[in-house]
Amino acid sequence: MVRLTDKPTRRTIRRHQLREMVPLADSTIYEMEQRGEFPRRFALSPRCVVWDVAEVEAWLASRRSAPIRRAQSPDVRQRRLRPVRERDPVQAAASKVE
């Protein structure tokens, strides 16, 4: 007789439970899954996808320990509409005098 306790059971969560744990939009989670930056979902049935809780919790722990990387500020001089141009030092000095 085969015992069911021989294999560890994986606890899974559905999408609404994932949203409570991870405050990201569905599209963001999907994109991160595609890039390999978030645990992959798997299908229990054609209409039911779930995530492994242990993988999601490990991902959250790794995000907590990593430093926050800030996005770079855009270079406003390269905008197509209304680019910001460097001021000529002579004009800048003249405008301060006036």
Buried (B, 14 or more C-beta within 10 A) or exposed (E): EEEEEEEEEEEBBEEEBBBEBBEBEEEEBEEBBEEEEBBEBEEEEEEEBBBBBEBBEEBEEEEEEEEEEEEEEEEEEEEEEEEEEEEEEEEEEEEEEE
